[in-house]
Amino acid sequence: MNINEISGLKGKVCVIGIGNRLKGDDAAGPELIDRIAGHGCFHCLDAGVAPENYLEKIVGIKPDTILLVDAMDFGGEAGSSRLFSAGQVMGGGLSSHALSLRMTCDYLQQRISARIFVLGIQPAQVNMNGPLSAAVRVAVEKLAAELGLLG
């Protein structure tokens, strides 16, 4: 997926990384935030494993577009990425944080009129204390570069 396919990435954009830095590729979202924070016009948040704890902060930013980034098992090749609408995430359990993502999307849709997307990155492994796999590291770096061109 090319990040430029996100035609709705307009206006004030909030990018939120979700994941556990101690579980290998599950850290993809926070790793992306590390690479893009302060390098563009996006508002960036590392929500870790509990995006629900950042809901009011996100609402306070008043974004036009929200991009949640998380490691998701959607059956793709390791390191591949796929863009989902909020409705697609609410209807399925693709993420290890599925309940949090559904709750996050639902809450944000009720509180603000932002467009909400979820960018899933296919993990190779989510082993405790494991590093990012080579495939996911390359994907994160590519996505960071592409977002940098948009921001």
BAVEX-322062 format. One record per atom (N, C-alpha, C): residue in one letter; x, z, y. Coordinates in pm, whole numbers, padded with zeros to 5 digits, always signed. Each point is the difference from the previous one (the first is absolute). Layout:
N
aXZY/...
END
This chain:
151
m+00084+00000-00118/m-00084+00000+00118/m+00088+00000+00123/n-00035-00079+00095/n+00069-00004+00127/n-00079+00085+00098/i+00067+00090+00069/i-00067+00091+00092/i-00075-00076+00109/n+00042-00123+00030/n-00067-00080+00101/n-00142-00038-00042/e-00032+00021-00128/e-00136-00025-00047/e-00097+00106+00051/i+00051+00105+00057/i-00087+00106+00052/i-00045-00043+00139/s-00100-00087+00004/s-00048-00053+00128/s-00064+00110+00084/g-00043+00107-00063/g-00064+00107+00074/g+00096+00101+00059/l+00130-00023-00014/l+00099+00094+00052/l+00015-00025+00150/k-00101+00045+00075/k-00008-00029+00143/k-00029+00127+00077/g+00026-00007+00130/g-00029+00113+00087/g+00095+00114-00026/k-00047+00121+00022/k+00080+00119-00028/k-00002+00024-00150/v+00119-00007-00062/v+00011+00007-00146/v+00067+00130-00042/c-00062+00066-00097/c+00057+00122-00059/c+00036-00031-00145/v+00128+00015-00034/v+00047-00023-00137/v+00027+00136-00062/i-00061+00027-00115/i+00009+00131-00064/i+00061-00016-00138/g+00113+00063-00023/g+00064-00002-00130/g-00050+00116-00085/i-00037-00030-00123/i-00053+00100-00093/i+00085+00000-00125/g+00037+00117-00049/g+00074+00007-00125/g+00089+00122-00009/n+00048+00023-00120/n+00085+00114-00031/n+00145-00047-00008/r+00082+00047+00091/r+00141-00040+00005/r+00079+00046-00122/l-00055+00092-00078/l+00070+00051-00117/l-00038-00074-00129/k-00084-00103+00011/k-00047-00069-00120/k+00031-00149+00004/g+00127-00034+00011/g+00043-00139-00010/g-00073-00093+00094/d-00062-00102-00057/d-00066-00103+00080/d-00124+00049+00073/d-00048+00117-00033/d-00114+00057+00073/d+00038+00023+00147/a+00129-00001+00029/a+00048+00021+00137/a-00004-00127+00084/a-00054-00109-00051/a+00002-00128+00071/a-00061+00011+00141/g-00114+00064+00012/g-00065+00013+00132/g+00085+00075+00101/p+00044+00122-00033/p+00087+00072+00094/p+00132-00072+00029/e+00054-00069-00100/e+00125-00076+00022/e-00022-00112+00100/l-00116-00065-00006/l-00030-00105+00097/l-00010+00059+00141/i-00063+00114+00011/i-00011+00067+00131/i+00139+00032+00055/d+00089+00049-00086/d+00138+00029+00043/d+00064-00122+00064/r-00029-00116-00053/r+00066-00123+00047/r-00063-00060+00125/i-00129+00026+00024/i-00065-00065+00116/i-00028+00094+00117/a+00000+00131-00023/a-00031+00094+00108/a+00100-00017+00114/g-00051-00015+00120/g+00085-00012+00118/g+00058-00139+00021/h-00037-00097-00083/h+00056-00135+00012/h-00107-00102+00034/g-00104+00039+00065/g-00107-00094+00034/g-00109+00073+00075/c-00112-00063+00010/c-00109+00060+00077/c-00103+00069-00089/f+00031+00019-00128/f-00093+00068-00090/f+00012+00152+00013/h-00112+00067-00019/h+00001+00145-00017/h+00023+00023-00149/c+00103+00074-00036/c+00036+00020-00140/c-00012+00146-00039/l-00061+00025-00116/l-00013+00135-00054/l+00040+00001-00147/d+00080+00099-00038/d+00030+00024-00141/d-00096+00110-00044/a-00103-00038-00075/a-00102+00096-00043/a+00033+00064-00134/g+00111-00038-00060/g+00038+00060-00128/g-00109-00014-00103/v-00025+00106-00075/v-00099-00003-00107/v-00139+00042+00045/a-00015+00034+00128/a-00129+00051+00047/a-00044-00067+00130/p-00039-00128-00007/p-00043-00068+00123/p-00118+00068+00068/e-00079+00073-00079/e-00115+00070+00059/e+00042+00103+00105/n+00124+00046-00007/n+00048+00096+00099/n+00033-00064+00135/y-00004-00132+00008/y+00036-00073+00122/y-00119-00070+00064/l-00119+00024-00050/l-00117-00073+00046/l-00025+00017+00150/e+00001+00121+00049/e-00029+00021+00142/e+00111-00054+00089/k+00123+00003-00048/k+00110-00060+00076/k-00022-00150+00012/i-00042-00064-00109/i-00028-00143+00001/i-00115-00030+00095/v-00107+00078-00010/v-00115-00018+00089/v+00044+00013+00145/g+00087+00096+00029/g+00049+00023+00136/g+00081-00117+00056/i+00064-00075-00087/i+00076-00117+00044/i-00094-00111+00047/k-00122+00000-00052/k-00103-00100+00031/k+00049-00142-00029/p+00045-00023-00123/p+00050-00134-00033/p-00113-00101-00015/d+00036-00126+00023/d-00092-00111-00028/d+00012-00041-00147/t+00120+00019-00055/t+00029-00039-00138/t+00081+00110-00067/i-00035+00030-00124/i+00073+00099-00079/i+00050-00070-00127/l+00128+00017-00028/l+00061-00055-00121/l+00056+00116-00080/l-00065+00031-00112/l+00047+00104-00091/l+00092-00068-00102/v+00119+00054-00021/v+00097-00059-00092/v+00026+00098-00112/d-00020-00045-00125/d+00012+00089-00114/d+00046-00077-00123/a+00069+00066-00090/a+00031-00056-00131/a-00130-00003-00078/m-00031-00116-00058/m-00127-00016-00073/m+00024-00083-00124/d-00060+00041-00108/d+00007-00078-00123/d-00118-00095-00005/f+00022-00123+00046/f-00105-00101-00004/f+00031-00107-00105/g+00098+00030-00088/g+00033-00091-00108/g+00092-00114+00038/g+00063+00010+00116/g+00091-00105+00045/g+00142+00022-00048/e+00087-00089+00039/e+00143+00012-00031/e+00059+00109+00088/a+00092+00078-00054/a+00062+00109+00077/a+00055-00054+00132/g-00036+00067+00109/g+00044-00040+00132/g-00093-00097+00070/s-00100-00051-00071/s-00095-00088+00066/s-00094+00084+00087/s-00061-00063+00096/s-00092+00074+00087/s-00131-00075+00011/r-00103+00076+00028/r-00134-00059+00012/r-00075+00075+00109/l-00074-00076+00077/l-00080+00057+00108/l-00143+00021-00049/f-00055+00118+00027/f-00135+00034-00039/f-00079+00041+00123/s-00128-00026-00002/s-00088+00053+00104/s-00031+00145-00037/a-00048+00075+00097/a-00036+00140-00028/a-00106+00006-00110/g-00094-00094+00000/g-00105-00001-00101/g+00051-00020-00141/q+00103-00080-00015/q+00058-00021-00133/q+00064+00128-00053/v+00063+00076+00086/v+00064+00125-00042/v-00106+00104-00031/m-00106+00002+00077/m-00104+00100-00021/m-00071-00023-00133/g+00003-00123-00049/g-00070-00031-00124/g+00085+00010-00125/g+00130+00021+00015/g+00085+00000-00118/g+00109+00105+00007/g+00060+00029-00113/g+00104+00101-00007/g+00137-00063-00018/l+00045-00077+00097/l+00126-00071-00012/l+00122+00087+00026/s-00015+00102+00082/s+00112+00079+00046/s+00005+00134-00072/s+00119+00057-00007/s+00010+00136-00053/s-00063+00098+00098/h-00027-00046+00120/h-00065+00083+00103/h-00141-00052+00024/a-00064-00056-00102/a-00127-00070+00017/a-00105+00086+00071/l-00015+00124-00040/l-00099+00085+00065/l+00034+00016+00147/s+00126+00025+00031/s+00041+00016+00139/s-00022-00129+00079/l+00033-00114-00059/l-00019-00127+00070/l-00148-00027+00026/r-00084+00021-00099/r-00143-00021+00019/r-00052+00092+00110/m+00037+00128-00008/m-00045+00096+00100/m+00053-00036+00138/t+00126-00041+00007/t+00061-00037+00126/t-00074-00118+00063/c-00020-00105-00078/c-00070-00118+00051/c-00142+00033+00043/d-00073+00074-00083/d-00138+00036+00031/d-00008+00081+00129/y+00084+00100+00010/y-00001+00086+00119/y+00032-00081+00126/l+00106-00080-00008/l+00041-00078+00117/l-00107-00101+00040/q-00067-00061-00098/q-00107-00095+00032/q-00117+00068+00071/q-00022+00126-00031/q-00109+00073+00065/q+00037+00048+00140/r+00128+00023+00023/r+00044+00058+00128/r+00041-00102+00105/i+00056-00113-00042/i+00046-00100+00095/i-00034-00139-00052/s-00001-00096+00089/s-00039-00136-00040/s+00122-00089-00024/a+00104+00054-00056/a+00122-00077-00028/a-00017-00084-00126/r+00072-00113-00004/r+00011-00077-00123/r+00099+00075-00088/i-00033+00016-00128/i+00085+00078-00091/i+00041-00088-00118/f+00132-00004-00022/f+00058-00074-00111/f+00089+00094-00080/v+00016-00030-00128/v+00094+00072-00084/v+00098-00103-00055/l+00127+00025+00022/l+00105-00086-00055/l+00058+00072-00120/g-00028-00054-00118/g+00050+00059-00124/g+00129-00066-00043/i+00095+00081-00044/i+00127-00049-00053/i+00006+00042-00146/q+00016-00098-00088/q+00002+00025-00144/q+00127+00075-00039/p-00013+00122-00054/p+00119+00075-00041/p+00054-00048-00135/a+00129+00022-00019/a+00063-00023-00131/a-00001+00130-00078/q+00020+00111+00071/q+00002+00132-00064/q-00032+00106+00105/v-00060+00110-00045/v-00031+00113+00088/v+00049+00129-00066/n+00125-00004-00047/n+00060+00114-00068/n+00040+00108+00100/m-00024+00125-00037/m+00037+00112+00085/m+00151-00003+00026/n+00038+00015+00125/n+00139+00000+00047/n+00070-00134-00022/g-00076-00105-00026/g+00059-00133-00015/g+00014-00068+00135/p+00094-00093+00010/p+00018-00075+00125/p-00100-00116+00007/l-00008-00064+00115/l-00077-00124+00009/l+00063-00101-00093/s-00080-00076-00071/s+00054-00108-00083/s+00052-00110+00092/a+00086-00084-00054/a+00056-00111+00078/a-00112-00091+00051/a-00099-00028-00084/a-00108-00091+00039/a-00081+00056+00116/v-00030+00128-00004/v-00080+00061+00107/v+00085+00016+00127/r+00127+00031-00014/r+00088+00009+00117/r+00004-00134+00074/v+00014-00109-00074/v+00003-00134+00061/v-00135-00029+00068/a-00110+00036-00066/a-00132-00023+00058/a-00018+00077+00130/v+00042+00126+00001/v-00013+00083+00120/v+00084-00059+00114/e+00120-00043-00031/e+00086-00058+00103/e-00059-00130+00056/k-00056-00082-00089/k-00062-00126+00044/k-00123+00028+00087/l-00084+00092-00044/l-00119+00034+00077/l+00038+00059+00136/a+00104+00083+00003/a+00045+00059+00127/a+00046-00110+00096/a+00073-00098-00052/a+00045-00112+00084/a-00117-00080+00053/e-00098-00025-00087/e-00117-00077+00042/e-00083+00076+00103/l-00019+00129-00022/l-00073+00082+00097/l+00077+00006+00133/g+00131+00004-00008/g+00081+00002+00121/g-00021-00125+00084/l-00025-00112-00064/l-00026-00125+00073/l-00136+00005+00069/l-00095+00073-00059/l-00134+00009+00058/l-00007+00106+00109/g+00081+00106-00017/g-00009+00115+00091/g+00079-00024+00123/
END
